């Protein structure tokens, strides 16, 4: 993942290695022991590749920046809110906190509209599952305890959807991240950020 981007910026890769305590290049290109499946490693890797990609755009000034989930940090970097190293420190801490919340998972639901998914979950009394992302009119992502997701999948597939279990280590973008969010908010207080130079 990201070989060309990493090759273009050895100085920032070295800075990332110093912050993380391991080789970002080795992680992204070799993925020993499948570490990229663990959020504590995946998030910094995604940030570094995304950030270096954004910083490599020099032929034109962007009009806006956009990112989803950890991708928001590369977008904020592109908008000038912080430098590369600060962004990586934020993402590293975010990943560490989110990694503590294991035991959950996520599933993409394709082919049913939001209201129908909600009806199916209610009929199965699956109040412990949250809608994590609304991607498209007929595609969303659910997040919740690993024990409840198979029940939801069976019911949703009977209702006509296609379900894809995501390879994640926890129930991200859900109420199960509340504790991590509180700790991260405290961590953020030790930083100062610049106003974005463009819409994010």
N, C-alpha and C positions, 0 to 999 in steps of 0.2 A: 504494500500500500504506500503510494506516494514517493516512489524511488526518484523520479525526475525532480520533484519539488525539493526533496531532502538533499539531493546532490547539488542543487543550485545555491544552497545557503548553509555551508558547513559551520560558519560562525554561530548562527542562531541554533543550529543543531547541537553544537558544543555547549551553548548556554542552557539549552533544554536538558542535556545530559547532567549538567551540574545541579540544576534544580531538582530533577527527578531522581537522581542517584542511579540511573541505568541508561543504556544507550537507546535513544529514541529510534535511531536508524535500525538497529538490530531488532527492536520490538516490531517495527512496522514491516520490515522486509523478511524477517525469519519467523516471527511469532512463535518462539519456542514455548512448548508446553501449552499452546493455545491461549496465551495470556490475553489476547485481544477479545476474548469472550468475557473477560472480567472487566467490569466498569472502571475499576481503579486504574487499569491500563488503557482501556479503549478510549476513555474521554481525553486524557492527555494526547494520545496518538491522533485522534480526530482533530483536536485543537491545533496541534503543531502543523499537520498537513494543511488544514484549512487556513490557518494564519499565514503560513509561508506562501500559500497560493495567492492569498489576498495581497500580501506584500510584494509579490512578484509582478503585479499589474502596474506597469510604469508607463505604458503607451497612451493611457487616457485616464482622466479622473472619474471615479465612479459617481453616479448620481444618487445612489442609495446603496445600502447594504442590507442583506437579509440572511437570517440563519434560524434553524430550528433546534431547540434543545441546546446541546453543547455547541452547536454551530453558531449560536447567538454571540459567543465570545469572540469568534473570528470576525463576525460582523461588527461588533463593538470596537475591536482593534482597527478594522478598516476605516471606521468612522472617527478614529483618533481619540477614543475615550481612555485608552491606556496603552502602554508599550507591550511588546511581545512577552517579556519576562513576567510582567504583572499579570497578564492574561493567563499565562501558564500556571502561575501560583494559585490563581483563583480556581482554575479548572482542576488542578491537582487536589486542592482541598475539597471542592465540590464532589469529586470522584471518590475520595476517601470516605466522606460522610455518607454518600449514597450507597457505597459498597457495604456499609453496616446493615442496611435494610434488606437482608436476603430473605428467601422463602417465598417470594412472589414471582410473577411472570407477566407476560404480555402476549396478546394475540390480535392480529389484524383480522377484521371482519369485512368481507367484500361481497357486495351485492344486495345488501339491505340498507334501507334508510334509517336514520337515527331513531325515529319514533318506533319503528318496528323492532329494532334491537332492544330498546328500552322495554317494550312490551314483553319480549321473550325473556329478558332477565327478570322482570317482575313476576312473570308467571312461574319461573323456576325458583323464586324467592332468593335470588342472588344479589342481595343488597350489599355484599362485600366487594363487588366488582365496580370499578369506576371507568367511565369513558376517559381515556387519556388524551386522545387526539381525534379531531374531526378532520380527516384528510380531504375527502371528497364527499359529494352528496351520498354516494353509496359505498363509502369506505371509511371506516374508523378503526381505532385501536382501543382495546380494552386492557385494563390493568388490574391485577388482584392476586389473591392467594393462590398458590399452585393447586391446592385441593379443589378450588371452585372453578378454575378455568376449564378443565375437561368437561364438567357438567354444562357449562355455558356453551362450549364448542358443539357438543352433541345437540343441544337444543337449537342453536343457531343454524347448524347445518340442516336439521330437520325443517327449519323455517325457510330454507333455500339459499343460505349464504355459503360462501367458501371461507374457511378459516385457516390462517397461517400462524403457527406459533413462532414468535420472535425469539431469537437467540440472545436473550438478555438475562441478567443475573438477579433482577428484582422487579418489583411492581412500580416502575418509574412513572412519573407524571400522574401521581395519584395521592390519595390521602396518606398512603403508607410512607411518603417522603416528608411528612410534616415535621418530624423530629430533626431530620437532616436540614430542612429549610430553616428551622429556628437556629440551629448551630451555625449555619452558613451566614445567616443575617448578622450574627455577632461577629463573625470573622470579617465580614465586609466593612465593619465599622473602623477597622484599622487602615483602610485604604481611602485615597481620594481619587476622584475621577474627573476627567475633563468633559466638557459639553461635547456632544457629537457634532462633527463638522458637516454631516449629511444625515438624511433620514435613515433610521434603522427600523 
